[in-house]
Amino acid sequence: MGPWAKDKKLKQVGAMCLLSADSGYHSYGMAAFTRILNMTPEEATKICDDAVKATRNKNFHGYNFL
């Protein structure tokens, strides 16, 4: 996940996966954390924001296998 690949096509695919993950963390995370775990929206947002920051960290190269 992320535009770190050297190949131009893989760089584009990685950027799209990163955008998808960013929105997915918030949509799925907020639903699960607030509805199932009864967290406050502020607590859930903090966890989702931390996940986005971790995914955008360029020192880590995350992989996603479909």
PQR file of N, CA, C, O and H, with PARSE charges and radii, in Angstrom:
ATOM      1  N   MET A   1       0.842  -1.181   0.000 -0.4000 1.5000
ATOM      2  CA  MET A   1       0.000   0.000   0.000 -0.0000 2.0000
ATOM      3  C   MET A   1       0.880   1.235   0.000  0.5500 1.7000
ATOM      4  O   MET A   1       1.795   1.367   0.813 -0.5500 1.4000
ATOM      5  N   GLY A   2       0.598   2.103  -0.891 -0.4000 1.5000
ATOM      6  CA  GLY A   2       1.356   3.337  -0.976 -0.0000 2.0000
ATOM      7  C   GLY A   2       2.133   3.432  -2.265  0.5500 1.7000
ATOM      8  O   GLY A   2       2.399   2.420  -2.914 -0.5500 1.4000
ATOM      9  H   GLY A   2      -0.145   1.996  -1.551  0.4000 1.0000
ATOM     10  N   PRO A   3       2.495   4.623  -2.634 -0.5600 1.5000
ATOM     11  CA  PRO A   3       3.183   4.846  -3.915  0.2800 2.0000
ATOM     12  C   PRO A   3       4.697   4.678  -3.811  0.5500 1.7000
ATOM     13  O   PRO A   3       5.440   5.496  -4.354 -0.5500 1.4000
ATOM     14  N   TRP A   4       5.165   3.648  -3.136 -0.4000 1.5000
ATOM     15  CA  TRP A   4       6.604   3.474  -2.929 -0.0000 2.0000
ATOM     16  C   TRP A   4       7.264   2.589  -3.981  0.5500 1.7000
ATOM     17  O   TRP A   4       8.492   2.537  -4.049 -0.5500 1.4000
ATOM     18  H   TRP A   4       4.562   2.983  -2.695  0.4000 1.0000
ATOM     19  N   ALA A   5       6.488   1.900  -4.795 -0.4000 1.5000
ATOM     20  CA  ALA A   5       7.076   1.006  -5.796 -0.0000 2.0000
ATOM     21  C   ALA A   5       7.827   1.809  -6.866  0.5500 1.7000
ATOM     22  O   ALA A   5       7.483   2.959  -7.136 -0.5500 1.4000
ATOM     23  H   ALA A   5       5.491   1.942  -4.740  0.4000 1.0000
ATOM     24  N   LYS A   6       8.830   1.213  -7.458 -0.4000 1.5000
ATOM     25  CA  LYS A   6       9.593   1.892  -8.508 -0.0000 2.0000
ATOM     26  C   LYS A   6       8.865   1.877  -9.850  0.5500 1.7000
ATOM     27  O   LYS A   6       8.953   2.831 -10.622 -0.5500 1.4000
ATOM     28  H   LYS A   6       9.109   0.278  -7.238  0.4000 1.0000
ATOM     29  N   ASP A   7       8.151   0.796 -10.117 -0.4000 1.5000
ATOM     30  CA  ASP A   7       7.407   0.673 -11.363 -0.0000 2.0000
ATOM     31  C   ASP A   7       6.242   1.671 -11.375  0.5500 1.7000
ATOM     32  O   ASP A   7       5.502   1.785 -10.398 -0.5500 1.4000
ATOM     33  H   ASP A   7       8.080   0.021  -9.490  0.4000 1.0000
ATOM     34  N   LYS A   8       6.089   2.386 -12.487 -0.4000 1.5000
ATOM     35  CA  LYS A   8       5.080   3.445 -12.573 -0.0000 2.0000
ATOM     36  C   LYS A   8       3.670   2.904 -12.347  0.5500 1.7000
ATOM     37  O   LYS A   8       2.889   3.505 -11.609 -0.5500 1.4000
ATOM     38  H   LYS A   8       6.690   2.294 -13.281  0.4000 1.0000
ATOM     39  N   LYS A   9       3.342   1.785 -12.967 -0.4000 1.5000
ATOM     40  CA  LYS A   9       2.000   1.194 -12.834 -0.0000 2.0000
ATOM     41  C   LYS A   9       1.750   0.745 -11.390  0.5500 1.7000
ATOM     42  O   LYS A   9       0.675   0.987 -10.841 -0.5500 1.4000
ATOM     43  H   LYS A   9       3.976   1.297 -13.566  0.4000 1.0000
ATOM     44  N   LEU A  10       2.745   0.092 -10.776 -0.4000 1.5000
ATOM     45  CA  LEU A  10       2.591  -0.350  -9.391 -0.0000 2.0000
ATOM     46  C   LEU A  10       2.516   0.835  -8.434  0.5500 1.7000
ATOM     47  O   LEU A  10       1.853   0.762  -7.400 -0.5500 1.4000
ATOM     48  H   LEU A  10       3.619  -0.105 -11.221  0.4000 1.0000
ATOM     49  N   LYS A  11       3.188   1.911  -8.776 -0.4000 1.5000
ATOM     50  CA  LYS A  11       3.125   3.127  -7.965 -0.0000 2.0000
ATOM     51  C   LYS A  11       1.697   3.685  -7.964  0.5500 1.7000
ATOM     52  O   LYS A  11       1.198   4.118  -6.926 -0.5500 1.4000
ATOM     53  H   LYS A  11       3.727   1.970  -9.616  0.4000 1.0000
ATOM     54  N   GLN A  12       1.045   3.674  -9.127 -0.4000 1.5000
ATOM     55  CA  GLN A  12      -0.331   4.154  -9.231 -0.0000 2.0000
ATOM     56  C   GLN A  12      -1.288   3.231  -8.472  0.5500 1.7000
ATOM     57  O   GLN A  12      -2.181   3.692  -7.763 -0.5500 1.4000
ATOM     58  H   GLN A  12       1.450   3.322  -9.970  0.4000 1.0000
ATOM     59  N   VAL A  13      -1.087   1.937  -8.633 -0.4000 1.5000
ATOM     60  CA  VAL A  13      -1.942   0.972  -7.931 -0.0000 2.0000
ATOM     61  C   VAL A  13      -1.775   1.134  -6.421  0.5500 1.7000
ATOM     62  O   VAL A  13      -2.759   1.110  -5.682 -0.5500 1.4000
ATOM     63  H   VAL A  13      -0.361   1.562  -9.209  0.4000 1.0000
ATOM     64  N   GLY A  14      -0.544   1.296  -5.964 -0.4000 1.5000
ATOM     65  CA  GLY A  14      -0.286   1.489  -4.540 -0.0000 2.0000
ATOM     66  C   GLY A  14      -0.938   2.741  -3.991  0.5500 1.7000
ATOM     67  O   GLY A  14      -1.449   2.743  -2.871 -0.5500 1.4000
ATOM     68  H   GLY A  14       0.255   1.315  -6.564  0.4000 1.0000
ATOM     69  N   ALA A  15      -0.920   3.812  -4.779 -0.4000 1.5000
ATOM     70  CA  ALA A  15      -1.556   5.064  -4.349 -0.0000 2.0000
ATOM     71  C   ALA A  15      -3.067   4.886  -4.229  0.5500 1.7000
ATOM     72  O   ALA A  15      -3.676   5.410  -3.297 -0.5500 1.4000
ATOM     73  H   ALA A  15      -0.505   3.811  -5.689  0.4000 1.0000
ATOM     74  N   MET A  16      -3.677   4.155  -5.157 -0.4000 1.5000
ATOM     75  CA  MET A  16      -5.116   3.892  -5.084 -0.0000 2.0000
ATOM     76  C   MET A  16      -5.459   3.015  -3.877  0.5500 1.7000
ATOM     77  O   MET A  16      -6.471   3.238  -3.212 -0.5500 1.4000
ATOM     78  H   MET A  16      -3.182   3.729  -5.914  0.4000 1.0000
ATOM     79  N   CYS A  17      -4.627   2.032  -3.600 -0.4000 1.5000
ATOM     80  CA  CYS A  17      -4.848   1.175  -2.427 -0.0000 2.0000
ATOM     81  C   CYS A  17      -4.748   1.985  -1.143  0.5500 1.7000
ATOM     82  O   CYS A  17      -5.510   1.764  -0.202 -0.5500 1.4000
ATOM     83  H   CYS A  17      -3.805   1.851  -4.140  0.4000 1.0000
ATOM     84  N   LEU A  18      -3.813   2.917  -1.106 -0.4000 1.5000
ATOM     85  CA  LEU A  18      -3.649   3.766   0.068 -0.0000 2.0000
ATOM     86  C   LEU A  18      -4.880   4.642   0.281  0.5500 1.7000
ATOM     87  O   LEU A  18      -5.341   4.791   1.412 -0.5500 1.4000
ATOM     88  H   LEU A  18      -3.193   3.096  -1.870  0.4000 1.0000
ATOM     89  N   LEU A  19      -5.407   5.211  -0.772 -0.4000 1.5000
ATOM     90  CA  LEU A  19      -6.627   6.023  -0.658 -0.0000 2.0000
ATOM     91  C   LEU A  19      -7.807   5.185  -0.188  0.5500 1.7000
ATOM     92  O   LEU A  19      -8.612   5.633   0.628 -0.5500 1.4000
ATOM     93  H   LEU A  19      -5.032   5.090  -1.691  0.4000 1.0000
ATOM     94  N   SER A  20      -7.901   3.980  -0.702 -0.4000 1.5000
ATOM     95  CA  SER A  20      -8.976   3.078  -0.300 -0.0000 2.0000
ATOM     96  C   SER A  20      -8.846   2.709   1.176  0.5500 1.7000
ATOM     97  O   SER A  20      -9.839   2.667   1.903 -0.5500 1.4000
ATOM     98  H   SER A  20      -7.247   3.616  -1.365  0.4000 1.0000
ATOM     99  N   ALA A  21      -7.635   2.447   1.606 -0.4000 1.5000
ATOM    100  CA  ALA A  21      -7.407   2.089   3.009 -0.0000 2.0000
ATOM    101  C   ALA A  21      -7.741   3.255   3.923  0.5500 1.7000
ATOM    102  O   ALA A  21      -8.349   3.067   4.977 -0.5500 1.4000
ATOM    103  H   ALA A  21      -6.828   2.481   1.015  0.4000 1.0000
ATOM    104  N   ASP A  22      -7.344   4.463   3.523 -0.4000 1.5000
ATOM    105  CA  ASP A  22      -7.621   5.642   4.348 -0.0000 2.0000
ATOM    106  C   ASP A  22      -9.111   5.772   4.651  0.5500 1.7000
ATOM    107  O   ASP A  22      -9.499   5.956   5.804 -0.5500 1.4000
ATOM    108  H   ASP A  22      -6.850   4.615   2.667  0.4000 1.0000
ATOM    109  N   SER A  23      -9.933   5.677   3.627 -0.4000 1.5000
ATOM    110  CA  SER A  23     -11.368   5.814   3.851 -0.0000 2.0000
ATOM    111  C   SER A  23     -11.935   4.578   4.545  0.5500 1.7000
ATOM    112  O   SER A  23     -12.887   4.682   5.319 -0.5500 1.4000
ATOM    113  H   SER A  23      -9.618   5.527   2.690  0.4000 1.0000
ATOM    114  N   GLY A  24     -11.362   3.421   4.274 -0.4000 1.5000
ATOM    115  CA  GLY A  24     -11.829   2.187   4.897 -0.0000 2.0000
ATOM    116  C   GLY A  24     -11.582   2.151   6.390  0.5500 1.7000
ATOM    117  O   GLY A  24     -12.420   1.654   7.143 -0.5500 1.4000
ATOM    118  H   GLY A  24     -10.590   3.336   3.645  0.4000 1.0000
ATOM    119  N   TYR A  25     -10.449   2.668   6.830 -0.4000 1.5000
ATOM    120  CA  TYR A  25     -10.167   2.693   8.266 -0.0000 2.0000
ATOM    121  C   TYR A  25     -11.254   3.463   9.003  0.5500 1.7000
ATOM    122  O   TYR A  25     -11.729   3.037  10.056 -0.5500 1.4000
ATOM    123  H   TYR A  25      -9.769   3.072   6.218  0.4000 1.0000
ATOM    124  N   HIS A  26     -11.638   4.595   8.440 -0.4000 1.5000
ATOM    125  CA  HIS A  26     -12.635   5.412   9.123 -0.0000 2.0000
ATOM    126  C   HIS A  26     -14.034   4.823   9.002  0.5500 1.7000
ATOM    127  O   HIS A  26     -14.773   4.787   9.985 -0.5500 1.4000
ATOM    128  H   HIS A  26     -11.252   4.941   7.585  0.4000 1.0000
ATOM    129  N   SER A  27     -14.402   4.369   7.833 -0.4000 1.5000
ATOM    130  CA  SER A  27     -15.773   3.869   7.682 -0.0000 2.0000
ATOM    131  C   SER A  27     -16.002   2.578   8.469  0.5500 1.7000
ATOM    132  O   SER A  27     -16.963   2.479   9.232 -0.5500 1.4000
ATOM    133  H   SER A  27     -13.802   4.399   7.034  0.4000 1.0000
ATOM    134  N   TYR A  28     -15.136   1.606   8.288 -0.4000 1.5000
ATOM    135  CA  TYR A  28     -15.313   0.344   9.003 -0.0000 2.0000
ATOM    136  C   TYR A  28     -14.908   0.475  10.468  0.5500 1.7000
ATOM    137  O   TYR A  28     -15.559  -0.091  11.347 -0.5500 1.4000
ATOM    138  H   TYR A  28     -14.356   1.687   7.668  0.4000 1.0000
ATOM    139  N   GLY A  29     -13.845   1.213  10.730 -0.4000 1.5000
ATOM    140  CA  GLY A  29     -13.378   1.367  12.100 -0.0000 2.0000
ATOM    141  C   GLY A  29     -14.374   2.082  12.980  0.5500 1.7000
ATOM    142  O   GLY A  29     -14.665   1.633  14.089 -0.5500 1.4000
ATOM    143  H   GLY A  29     -13.316   1.673  10.016  0.4000 1.0000
ATOM    144  N   MET A  30     -14.900   3.193  12.497 -0.4000 1.5000
ATOM    145  CA  MET A  30     -15.864   3.946  13.299 -0.0000 2.0000
ATOM    146  C   MET A  30     -17.098   3.101  13.607  0.5500 1.7000
ATOM    147  O   MET A  30     -17.605   3.122  14.729 -0.5500 1.4000
ATOM    148  H   MET A  30     -14.664   3.558  11.597  0.4000 1.0000
ATOM    149  N   ALA A  31     -17.574   2.366  12.621 -0.4000 1.5000
ATOM    150  CA  ALA A  31     -18.750   1.524  12.835 -0.0000 2.0000
ATOM    151  C   ALA A  31     -18.473   0.461  13.892  0.5500 1.7000
ATOM    152  O   ALA A  31     -19.265   0.279  14.817 -0.5500 1.4000
ATOM    153  H   ALA A  31     -17.162   2.349  11.709  0.4000 1.0000
ATOM    154  N   ALA A  32     -17.362  -0.233  13.755 -0.4000 1.5000
ATOM    155  CA  ALA A  32     -17.057  -1.310  14.698 -0.0000 2.0000
ATOM    156  C   ALA A  32     -16.749  -0.771  16.094  0.5500 1.7000
ATOM    157  O   ALA A  32     -17.254  -1.294  17.087 -0.5500 1.4000
ATOM    158  H   ALA A  32     -16.719  -0.086  13.003  0.4000 1.0000
ATOM    159  N   PHE A  33     -15.937   0.252  16.169 -0.4000 1.5000
ATOM    160  CA  PHE A  33     -15.528   0.764  17.475 -0.0000 2.0000
ATOM    161  C   PHE A  33     -16.686   1.388  18.253  0.5500 1.7000
ATOM    162  O   PHE A  33     -16.799   1.193  19.463 -0.5500 1.4000
ATOM    163  H   PHE A  33     -15.527   0.676  15.362  0.4000 1.0000
ATOM    164  N   THR A  34     -17.543   2.135  17.561 -0.4000 1.5000
ATOM    165  CA  THR A  34     -18.624   2.817  18.286 -0.0000 2.0000
ATOM    166  C   THR A  34     -19.834   1.915  18.515  0.5500 1.7000
ATOM    167  O   THR A  34     -20.480   2.010  19.559 -0.5500 1.4000
ATOM    168  H   THR A  34     -17.450   2.294  16.578  0.4000 1.0000
ATOM    169  N   ARG A  35     -20.149   1.051  17.566 -0.4000 1.5000
ATOM    170  CA  ARG A  35     -21.348   0.214  17.707 -0.0000 2.0000
ATOM    171  C   ARG A  35     -21.093  -1.061  18.498  0.5500 1.7000
ATOM    172  O   ARG A  35     -21.931  -1.470  19.302 -0.5500 1.4000
ATOM    173  H   ARG A  35     -19.624   0.974  16.718  0.4000 1.0000
ATOM    174  N   ILE A  36     -19.957  -1.685  18.279 -0.4000 1.5000
ATOM    175  CA  ILE A  36     -19.684  -2.974  18.918 -0.0000 2.0000
ATOM    176  C   ILE A  36     -18.909  -2.804  20.222  0.5500 1.7000
ATOM    177  O   ILE A  36     -19.240  -3.416  21.238 -0.5500 1.4000
ATOM    178  H   ILE A  36     -19.277  -1.353  17.626  0.4000 1.0000
ATOM    179  N   LEU A  37     -17.871  -1.962  20.182 -0.4000 1.5000
ATOM    180  CA  LEU A  37     -17.028  -1.784  21.361 -0.0000 2.0000
ATOM    181  C   LEU A  37     -17.458  -0.622  22.247  0.5500 1.7000
ATOM    182  O   LEU A  37     -16.845  -0.365  23.283 -0.5500 1.4000
ATOM    183  H   LEU A  37     -17.603  -1.464  19.357  0.4000 1.0000
ATOM    184  N   ASN A  38     -18.510   0.078  21.841 -0.4000 1.5000
ATOM    185  CA  ASN A  38     -19.078   1.188  22.611 -0.0000 2.0000
ATOM    186  C   ASN A  38     -18.054   2.270  22.970  0.5500 1.7000
ATOM    187  O   ASN A  38     -18.108   2.846  24.056 -0.5500 1.4000
ATOM    188  H   ASN A  38     -19.008  -0.131  21.000  0.4000 1.0000
ATOM    189  N   MET A  39     -17.130   2.539  22.056 -0.4000 1.5000
ATOM    190  CA  MET A  39     -16.181   3.635  22.252 -0.0000 2.0000
ATOM    191  C   MET A  39     -16.850   4.950  21.915  0.5500 1.7000
ATOM    192  O   MET A  39     -17.839   4.989  21.182 -0.5500 1.4000
ATOM    193  H   MET A  39     -17.087   2.072  21.173  0.4000 1.0000
ATOM    194  N   THR A  40     -16.306   6.021  22.453 -0.4000 1.5000
ATOM    195  CA  THR A  40     -16.798   7.341  22.072 -0.0000 2.0000
ATOM    196  C   THR A  40     -16.286   7.638  20.657  0.5500 1.7000
ATOM    197  O   THR A  40     -15.277   7.074  20.233 -0.5500 1.4000
ATOM    198  H   THR A  40     -15.503   5.989  23.049  0.4000 1.0000
ATOM    199  N   PRO A  41     -16.967   8.506  19.939 -0.5600 1.5000
ATOM    200  CA  PRO A  41     -16.479   8.862  18.599  0.2800 2.0000
ATOM    201  C   PRO A  41     -15.065   9.446  18.616  0.5500 1.7000
ATOM    202  O   PRO A  41     -14.300   9.245  17.672 -0.5500 1.4000
ATOM    203  N   GLU A  42     -14.724  10.154  19.666 -0.4000 1.5000
ATOM    204  CA  GLU A  42     -13.374  10.733  19.756 -0.0000 2.0000
ATOM    205  C   GLU A  42     -12.311   9.649  19.889  0.5500 1.7000
ATOM    206  O   GLU A  42     -11.261   9.727  19.251 -0.5500 1.4000
ATOM    207  H   GLU A  42     -15.345  10.317  20.432  0.4000 1.0000
ATOM    208  N   GLU A  43     -12.582   8.629  20.722 -0.4000 1.5000
ATOM    209  CA  GLU A  43     -11.637   7.516  20.884 -0.0000 2.0000
ATOM    210  C   GLU A  43     -11.466   6.757  19.569  0.5500 1.7000
ATOM    211  O   GLU A  43     -10.351   6.426  19.167 -0.5500 1.4000
ATOM    212  H   GLU A  43     -13.435   8.566  21.240  0.4000 1.0000
ATOM    213  N   ALA A  44     -12.589   6.489  18.913 -0.4000 1.5000
ATOM    214  CA  ALA A  44     -12.552   5.749  17.659 -0.0000 2.0000
ATOM    215  C   ALA A  44     -11.830   6.534  16.572  0.5500 1.7000
ATOM    216  O   ALA A  44     -11.063   5.960  15.799 -0.5500 1.4000
ATOM    217  H   ALA A  44     -13.495   6.757  19.240  0.4000 1.0000
ATOM    218  N   THR A  45     -12.066   7.829  16.508 -0.4000 1.5000
ATOM    219  CA  THR A  45     -11.393   8.675  15.519 -0.0000 2.0000
ATOM    220  C   THR A  45      -9.893   8.668  15.745  0.5500 1.7000
ATOM    221  O   THR A  45      -9.124   8.621  14.784 -0.5500 1.4000
ATOM    222  H   THR A  45     -12.689   8.295  17.137  0.4000 1.0000
ATOM    223  N   LYS A  46      -9.468   8.713  16.988 -0.4000 1.5000
ATOM    224  CA  LYS A  46      -8.033   8.692  17.311 -0.0000 2.0000
ATOM    225  C   LYS A  46      -7.389   7.406  16.799  0.5500 1.7000
ATOM    226  O   LYS A  46      -6.311   7.453  16.207 -0.5500 1.4000
ATOM    227  H   LYS A  46     -10.093   8.751  17.768  0.4000 1.0000
ATOM    228  N   ILE A  47      -8.026   6.271  17.014 -0.4000 1.5000
ATOM    229  CA  ILE A  47      -7.482   4.996  16.548 -0.0000 2.0000
ATOM    230  C   ILE A  47      -7.424   4.967  15.022  0.5500 1.7000
ATOM    231  O   ILE A  47      -6.430   4.529  14.443 -0.5500 1.4000
ATOM    232  H   ILE A  47      -8.902   6.233  17.495  0.4000 1.0000
ATOM    233  N   CYS A  48      -8.483   5.433  14.379 -0.4000 1.5000
ATOM    234  CA  CYS A  48      -8.515   5.455  12.909 -0.0000 2.0000
ATOM    235  C   CYS A  48      -7.448   6.389  12.350  0.5500 1.7000
ATOM    236  O   CYS A  48      -6.782   6.061  11.368 -0.5500 1.4000
ATOM    237  H   CYS A  48      -9.291   5.789  14.849  0.4000 1.0000
ATOM    238  N   ASP A  49      -7.289   7.543  12.973 -0.4000 1.5000
ATOM    239  CA  ASP A  49      -6.262   8.487  12.524 -0.0000 2.0000
ATOM    240  C   ASP A  49      -4.860   7.903  12.698  0.5500 1.7000
ATOM    241  O   ASP A  49      -3.991   8.101  11.849 -0.5500 1.4000
ATOM    242  H   ASP A  49      -7.830   7.809  13.771  0.4000 1.0000
ATOM    243  N   ASP A  50      -4.645   7.184  13.799 -0.4000 1.5000
ATOM    244  CA  ASP A  50      -3.351   6.533  14.021 -0.0000 2.0000
ATOM    245  C   ASP A  50      -3.086   5.455  12.968  0.5500 1.7000
ATOM    246  O   ASP A  50      -1.950   5.277  12.529 -0.5500 1.4000
ATOM    247  H   ASP A  50      -5.351   7.023  14.488  0.4000 1.0000
ATOM    248  N   ALA A  51      -4.137   4.740  12.567 -0.4000 1.5000
ATOM    249  CA  ALA A  51      -3.984   3.719  11.526 -0.0000 2.0000
ATOM    250  C   ALA A  51      -3.613   4.363  10.194  0.5500 1.7000
ATOM    251  O   ALA A  51      -2.775   3.838   9.460 -0.5500 1.4000
ATOM    252  H   ALA A  51      -5.060   4.884  12.924  0.4000 1.0000
ATOM    253  N   VAL A  52      -4.227   5.488   9.882 -0.4000 1.5000
ATOM    254  CA  VAL A  52      -3.906   6.203   8.641 -0.0000 2.0000
ATOM    255  C   VAL A  52      -2.455   6.672   8.675  0.5500 1.7000
ATOM    256  O   VAL A  52      -1.735   6.531   7.686 -0.5500 1.4000
ATOM    257  H   VAL A  52      -4.908   5.915  10.478  0.4000 1.0000
ATOM    258  N   LYS A  53      -2.022   7.226   9.795 -0.4000 1.5000
ATOM    259  CA  LYS A  53      -0.635   7.692   9.923 -0.0000 2.0000
ATOM    260  C   LYS A  53       0.346   6.537   9.759  0.5500 1.7000
ATOM    261  O   LYS A  53       1.373   6.678   9.095 -0.5500 1.4000
ATOM    262  H   LYS A  53      -2.607   7.341  10.598  0.4000 1.0000
ATOM    263  N   ALA A  54       0.029   5.396  10.366 -0.4000 1.5000
ATOM    264  CA  ALA A  54       0.915   4.230  10.260 -0.0000 2.0000
ATOM    265  C   ALA A  54       0.990   3.736   8.816  0.5500 1.7000
ATOM    266  O   ALA A  54       2.059   3.344   8.349 -0.5500 1.4000
ATOM    267  H   ALA A  54      -0.806   5.281  10.905  0.4000 1.0000
ATOM    268  N   THR A  55      -0.135   3.753   8.115 -0.4000 1.5000
ATOM    269  CA  THR A  55      -0.150   3.302   6.726 -0.0000 2.0000
ATOM    270  C   THR A  55       0.626   4.254   5.827  0.5500 1.7000
ATOM    271  O   THR A  55       1.260   3.817   4.867 -0.5500 1.4000
ATOM    272  H   THR A  55      -1.004   4.071   8.495  0.4000 1.0000
ATOM    273  N   ARG A  56       0.585   5.523   6.119 -0.4000 1.5000
ATOM    274  CA  ARG A  56       1.281   6.525   5.301 -0.0000 2.0000
ATOM    275  C   ARG A  56       2.768   6.651   5.641  0.5500 1.7000
ATOM    276  O   ARG A  56       3.492   7.399   4.984 -0.5500 1.4000
ATOM    277  H   ARG A  56       0.069   5.878   6.899  0.4000 1.0000
ATOM    278  N   ASN A  57       3.224   5.926   6.661 -0.4000 1.5000
ATOM    279  CA  ASN A  57       4.630   5.953   7.036 -0.0000 2.0000
ATOM    280  C   ASN A  57       5.456   5.323   5.912  0.5500 1.7000
ATOM    281  O   ASN A  57       5.285   4.144   5.603 -0.5500 1.4000
ATOM    282  H   ASN A  57       2.636   5.318   7.194  0.4000 1.0000
ATOM    283  N   LYS A  58       6.330   6.088   5.315 -0.4000 1.5000
ATOM    284  CA  LYS A  58       7.101   5.606   4.166 -0.0000 2.0000
ATOM    285  C   LYS A  58       8.224   4.653   4.541  0.5500 1.7000
ATOM    286  O   LYS A  58       8.866   4.078   3.662 -0.5500 1.4000
ATOM    287  H   LYS A  58       6.469   7.046   5.567  0.4000 1.0000
ATOM    288  N   ASN A  59       8.469   4.478   5.837 -0.4000 1.5000
ATOM    289  CA  ASN A  59       9.484   3.523   6.272 -0.0000 2.0000
ATOM    290  C   ASN A  59       8.985   2.085   6.239  0.5500 1.7000
ATOM    291  O   ASN A  59       9.781   1.150   6.320 -0.5500 1.4000
ATOM    292  H   ASN A  59       7.947   4.945   6.551  0.4000 1.0000
ATOM    293  N   PHE A  60       7.673   1.903   6.120 -0.4000 1.5000
ATOM    294  CA  PHE A  60       7.082   0.570   6.067 -0.0000 2.0000
ATOM    295  C   PHE A  60       6.408   0.371   4.720  0.5500 1.7000
ATOM    296  O   PHE A  60       5.714   1.260   4.227 -0.5500 1.4000
ATOM    297  H   PHE A  60       7.027   2.663   6.054  0.4000 1.0000
ATOM    298  N   HIS A  61       6.610  -0.775   4.140 -0.4000 1.5000
ATOM    299  CA  HIS A  61       6.008  -1.099   2.848 -0.0000 2.0000
ATOM    300  C   HIS A  61       4.963  -2.190   3.066  0.5500 1.7000
ATOM    301  O   HIS A  61       5.285  -3.377   3.113 -0.5500 1.4000
ATOM    302  H   HIS A  61       7.174  -1.497   4.540  0.4000 1.0000
ATOM    303  N   GLY A  62       3.718  -1.769   3.196 -0.4000 1.5000
ATOM    304  CA  GLY A  62       2.633  -2.713   3.416 -0.0000 2.0000
ATOM    305  C   GLY A  62       2.207  -3.382   2.122  0.5500 1.7000
ATOM    306  O   GLY A  62       2.235  -2.769   1.054 -0.5500 1.4000
ATOM    307  H   GLY A  62       3.457  -0.804   3.158  0.4000 1.0000
ATOM    308  N   TYR A  63       1.815  -4.635   2.224 -0.4000 1.5000
ATOM    309  CA  TYR A  63       1.355  -5.400   1.072 -0.0000 2.0000
ATOM    310  C   TYR A  63      -0.089  -5.803   1.299  0.5500 1.7000
ATOM    311  O   TYR A  63      -0.510  -6.028   2.433 -0.5500 1.4000
ATOM    312  H   TYR A  63       1.792  -5.133   3.091  0.4000 1.0000
ATOM    313  N   ASN A  64      -0.838  -5.891   0.226 -0.4000 1.5000
ATOM    314  CA  ASN A  64      -2.236  -6.295   0.286 -0.0000 2.0000
ATOM    315  C   ASN A  64      -2.457  -7.339  -0.791  0.5500 1.7000
ATOM    316  O   ASN A  64      -2.297  -7.061  -1.980 -0.5500 1.4000
ATOM    317  H   ASN A  64      -0.496  -5.707  -0.695  0.4000 1.0000
ATOM    318  N   PHE A  65      -2.821  -8.524  -0.379 -0.4000 1.5000
ATOM    319  CA  PHE A  65      -3.056  -9.597  -1.338 -0.0000 2.0000
ATOM    320  C   PHE A  65      -4.553  -9.818  -1.444  0.5500 1.7000
ATOM    321  O   PHE A  65      -5.231 -10.045  -0.442 -0.5500 1.4000
ATOM    322  H   PHE A  65      -2.951  -8.750   0.586  0.4000 1.0000
ATOM    323  N   LEU A  66      -5.055  -9.751  -2.641 -0.4000 1.5000
ATOM    324  CA  LEU A  66      -6.483  -9.913  -2.861 -0.0000 2.0000
ATOM    325  C   LEU A  66      -6.830 -11.339  -3.136  0.5500 1.7000
ATOM    326  O   LEU A  66      -7.999 -11.661  -3.346 -0.5500 1.4000
ATOM    327  H   LEU A  66      -4.504  -9.566  -3.455  0.4000 1.0000
TER
END
